Amino acid sequence: MPKAAYQPAKASPVVRNRSAFTIRLWSVRHSKFLEKIYLALAAVFLKLHPLWNFIGYSRAEKPVMLVEKAVKTLLFDCRMCGQCALSDTGMSCPMNCPKSLRNGPCGGVRPNGNCEVEPDMPCVWVEAWRGAQEMKSSDNILKVQPPVDHSLKGTSSWLRVTSDEAARKQTENEGVK
């Protein structure tokens, strides 16, 4: 039987089980702890820069991306956009927003803090603000995120951040000499 065009009020055409948000919400509540892990992991990856350079970042991409995807999908319901903003958005992935907004809520946040598109889902940005307030780098949520570069979808943001930071440090060191 075909579905009618009529959609009753207070019913979302998108239905997700509340349990889908449980781990994501846990991650936001523990953003301070996860920030420490993130910073430690970033430091380790930066120390491994000579290895990544020797192997070749492109060769390391697939195995690193598989590990990154497993971890971030479990903890953050990650979409692997390739331009991770978790450390700036209170460990709440902005790509989980049905509208894919990367710089704050749309204005359609319900009075209970849930999404206007998916009424059973907590607004990603309400959660981002909560998580950011717990983090040492709480002001990062105020940074304007660049638009999504869809060509990076499915790539490792861990390696990209490492490569960018290594290049920044090298430029900094050359400027000092």
C-alpha positions as CSV (number, residue, x, y, z in Angstrom):
1,M,0.0,0.0,0.0
2,P,1.5,3.4,-1.0
3,K,2.2,5.9,1.7
4,A,0.0,9.0,1.8
5,A,1.5,12.4,1.5
6,Y,-0.1,13.4,4.8
7,Q,2.3,13.5,7.7
8,P,0.7,13.9,11.1
9,A,1.8,16.7,13.4
10,K,4.6,15.9,15.8
11,A,5.8,13.0,13.7
12,S,9.1,13.1,11.9
13,P,9.5,11.4,8.5
14,V,13.0,10.5,9.7
15,V,12.9,8.0,12.5
16,R,15.9,7.0,14.5
17,N,16.0,5.0,17.7
18,R,16.9,7.1,20.7
19,S,19.6,4.6,21.5
20,A,21.4,5.8,18.4
21,F,22.2,9.0,20.3
22,T,23.3,7.3,23.6
23,I,27.0,7.0,22.9
24,R,27.1,10.3,21.0
25,L,25.6,12.1,24.1
26,W,28.1,10.2,26.4
27,S,30.9,11.6,24.3
28,V,29.6,15.2,24.7
29,R,29.2,14.7,28.5
30,H,32.8,13.4,28.7
31,S,34.3,16.0,26.3
32,K,37.0,17.2,28.7
33,F,38.3,13.6,29.0
34,L,38.1,13.0,25.3
35,E,39.8,16.4,24.6
36,K,42.8,15.1,26.6
37,I,42.9,11.9,24.6
38,Y,42.6,13.9,21.4
39,L,45.5,16.1,22.3
40,A,47.6,13.1,23.3
41,L,46.8,11.3,20.1
42,A,47.6,14.4,18.0
43,A,51.0,14.7,19.8
44,V,51.8,11.0,19.0
45,F,50.7,11.4,15.4
46,L,52.9,14.5,15.1
47,K,55.9,12.6,16.5
48,L,55.2,9.9,13.9
49,H,55.4,12.5,11.1
50,P,58.8,11.3,9.9
51,L,57.4,7.8,9.7
52,W,54.3,9.0,7.8
53,N,56.6,11.0,5.5
54,F,58.8,7.9,4.9
55,I,55.9,5.6,4.2
56,G,54.1,8.3,2.4
57,Y,50.9,9.9,3.7
58,S,48.9,8.5,0.8
59,R,50.0,4.9,1.6
60,A,49.2,5.4,5.3
61,E,45.8,6.9,4.5
62,K,43.7,3.7,4.1
63,P,44.8,1.8,7.3
64,V,44.7,5.0,9.4
65,M,41.3,6.0,8.0
66,L,39.9,2.5,8.8
67,V,41.0,2.9,12.5
68,E,39.8,6.5,12.6
69,K,36.5,5.6,11.1
70,A,35.9,2.7,13.6
71,V,36.7,4.9,16.6
72,K,34.9,8.0,15.5
73,T,31.8,6.2,14.2
74,L,31.4,4.4,17.6
75,L,32.0,7.5,19.8
76,F,30.6,10.4,17.7
77,D,28.4,8.8,15.0
78,C,31.0,10.2,12.6
79,R,30.3,10.7,8.9
80,M,34.0,10.8,7.9
81,C,33.8,14.2,6.2
82,G,37.6,14.5,6.3
83,Q,37.5,17.8,8.0
84,C,36.9,16.9,11.7
85,A,35.7,19.7,13.9
86,L,35.1,17.7,17.1
87,S,37.8,19.4,19.1
88,D,36.2,22.7,18.2
89,T,32.5,21.7,18.7
90,G,32.5,20.1,22.2
91,M,33.0,16.6,20.8
92,S,29.6,16.8,19.0
93,C,30.0,16.2,15.3
94,P,28.3,19.0,13.3
95,M,27.8,16.6,10.4
96,N,25.1,14.8,12.4
97,C,22.9,17.9,11.9
98,P,20.3,16.9,9.3
99,K,21.1,20.2,7.6
100,S,24.9,19.7,7.9
101,L,25.3,23.1,9.6
102,R,28.9,23.6,10.7
103,N,28.6,26.9,12.5
104,G,25.8,26.8,14.9
105,P,22.1,25.9,15.1
106,C,19.6,26.8,12.4
107,G,17.1,28.6,14.6
108,G,14.7,25.7,14.5
109,V,15.8,24.2,17.8
110,R,12.7,23.1,19.8
111,P,12.1,24.4,23.3
112,N,13.3,21.0,24.7
113,G,16.7,21.4,22.8
114,N,15.8,18.8,20.1
115,C,16.1,19.2,16.4
116,E,13.3,20.7,14.3
117,V,13.9,18.1,11.5
118,E,14.3,15.1,13.7
119,P,12.2,15.9,16.8
120,D,13.5,12.9,18.8
121,M,17.1,13.9,18.3
122,P,18.9,16.3,20.5
123,C,20.2,19.3,18.5
124,V,23.8,18.7,17.6
125,W,24.6,22.4,18.4
126,V,22.9,22.5,21.8
127,E,25.0,19.5,22.7
128,A,28.1,21.1,21.1
129,W,27.7,24.1,23.3
130,R,27.3,21.9,26.4
131,G,30.4,19.9,25.5
132,A,32.5,22.9,24.7
133,Q,31.8,24.5,28.1
134,E,33.5,21.5,29.7
135,M,36.6,21.6,27.5
136,K,39.9,23.5,28.2
137,S,39.6,25.0,24.7
138,S,36.0,26.1,25.2
139,D,36.4,29.2,23.1
140,N,37.1,27.1,20.0
141,I,33.4,26.7,19.5
142,L,33.4,30.4,18.4
143,K,35.7,29.7,15.5
144,V,34.0,29.9,12.1
145,Q,34.3,26.5,10.4
146,P,35.0,26.6,6.6
147,P,32.4,25.0,4.3
148,V,32.7,21.3,3.8
149,D,35.0,20.2,1.0
150,H,33.1,17.2,-0.2
151,S,36.1,15.9,-2.1
152,L,37.7,15.0,1.3
153,K,34.8,12.7,2.3
154,G,36.1,9.3,3.5
155,T,39.6,10.5,4.1
156,S,41.6,10.7,7.3
157,S,41.4,14.0,9.1
158,W,44.0,12.7,11.6
159,L,46.6,12.5,8.9
160,R,45.6,15.8,7.4
161,V,45.8,17.7,10.7
162,T,49.2,16.0,11.4
163,S,50.6,17.0,8.0
164,D,49.3,20.6,8.3
165,E,50.8,20.9,11.8
166,A,54.1,19.5,10.7
167,A,54.2,21.9,7.8
168,R,53.3,24.8,10.1
169,K,56.1,23.9,12.6
170,Q,58.6,23.6,9.7
171,T,57.7,27.0,8.4
172,E,57.9,28.4,11.9
173,N,61.4,26.9,12.4
174,E,62.6,28.2,9.1
175,G,61.4,31.7,10.0
176,V,63.4,31.5,13.2
177,K,66.7,30.6,11.5
